Amino acid sequence: CLWWDARVDPPPMRGTCDLAVVNPPFHGGGTAVDLAPARAVFQAVGTVLRPGGRALIVANRTLPWERDLAAIGSVRMLRQTHDYKVMLLSKG
């Protein structure tokens, strides 16, 4: 198990992770929505996941992460409520 804070560079483990659990940030420090930090997290997750690896992503339901995640692999909605969604990313 490895805890990694997205505000720092990912550890040198390219293509070695089987599973990532991600709660992407969408505020850059204030209250305004900022999608850039989460997109950086997704890029790093795509780097550290091995082929066949998976990521569980929990996010605010209104945020548009599906397209960003689809650039990494296949995305499936596991659960959705009024406020949140849980997606499964499978890296091909």
C-alpha positions as CSV (number, residue, x, y, z in Angstrom):
1,C,0.0,0.0,0.0
2,L,1.3,3.4,-0.9
3,W,-0.1,6.8,0.0
4,W,0.7,9.5,-2.5
5,D,-0.2,13.2,-2.3
6,A,-1.0,14.5,-5.7
7,R,0.7,17.8,-4.9
8,V,4.1,16.2,-5.3
9,D,5.5,14.2,-8.2
10,P,4.4,10.5,-8.3
11,P,6.8,7.9,-7.0
12,P,9.1,6.2,-9.5
13,M,6.8,3.2,-10.0
14,R,5.8,3.5,-13.7
15,G,3.5,0.8,-14.8
16,T,3.6,-1.2,-11.5
17,C,0.4,-0.5,-9.7
18,D,-2.6,-2.9,-9.8
19,L,-5.0,-0.6,-8.2
20,A,-5.4,3.1,-7.5
21,V,-8.1,4.7,-5.4
22,V,-8.6,8.4,-6.4
23,N,-10.7,11.2,-5.0
24,P,-9.6,14.0,-7.5
25,P,-9.4,17.6,-6.2
26,F,-11.3,20.3,-8.0
27,H,-10.3,23.3,-6.0
28,G,-6.8,24.8,-6.4
29,G,-6.8,26.3,-3.0
30,G,-9.8,28.6,-3.0
31,T,-13.5,28.0,-3.7
32,A,-13.4,28.3,-7.5
33,V,-13.5,25.1,-9.5
34,D,-10.1,24.2,-11.0
35,L,-9.9,21.1,-13.1
36,A,-6.2,21.2,-13.7
37,P,-5.1,19.5,-10.5
38,A,-7.4,16.5,-11.1
39,R,-6.3,16.2,-14.7
40,A,-2.7,16.1,-13.4
41,V,-3.7,13.3,-11.0
42,F,-5.3,11.3,-13.8
43,Q,-2.2,11.6,-15.9
44,A,-0.1,10.3,-13.1
45,V,-2.5,7.5,-12.4
46,G,-2.3,6.5,-16.1
47,T,1.5,6.4,-15.7
48,V,1.7,4.3,-12.5
49,L,-1.0,1.7,-13.5
50,R,0.2,-1.4,-15.1
51,P,-1.6,-2.7,-18.2
52,G,-4.7,-4.4,-16.8
53,G,-4.6,-2.2,-13.7
54,R,-7.6,-0.5,-12.4
55,A,-8.5,2.7,-10.6
56,L,-11.6,3.5,-8.5
57,I,-12.5,7.2,-8.8
58,V,-15.0,8.9,-6.5
59,A,-16.0,12.4,-7.6
60,N,-18.5,15.1,-7.6
61,R,-21.3,14.0,-9.9
62,T,-21.3,17.2,-12.0
63,L,-17.6,17.1,-12.9
64,P,-16.7,15.9,-16.4
65,W,-14.0,13.3,-15.7
66,E,-15.2,10.6,-18.1
67,R,-13.5,12.0,-21.2
68,D,-10.1,12.5,-19.3
69,L,-10.3,8.9,-18.0
70,A,-11.3,7.4,-21.3
71,A,-7.9,8.7,-22.7
72,I,-6.3,6.2,-20.3
73,G,-8.6,3.2,-20.6
74,S,-12.2,2.0,-20.4
75,V,-14.5,3.7,-17.9
76,R,-17.5,2.2,-16.3
77,M,-20.0,4.0,-13.9
78,L,-20.3,1.8,-10.8
79,R,-22.6,4.0,-8.7
80,Q,-24.2,7.5,-8.9
81,T,-26.1,9.5,-6.4
82,H,-27.5,13.0,-6.4
83,D,-24.0,14.3,-5.3
84,Y,-21.4,11.7,-6.2
85,K,-20.3,9.1,-8.7
86,V,-18.0,6.2,-8.5
87,M,-16.2,5.1,-11.7
88,L,-14.0,2.2,-12.5
89,L,-11.1,2.8,-14.9
90,S,-9.5,-0.2,-16.5
91,K,-6.2,0.4,-18.2
92,G,-5.8,-1.6,-21.4
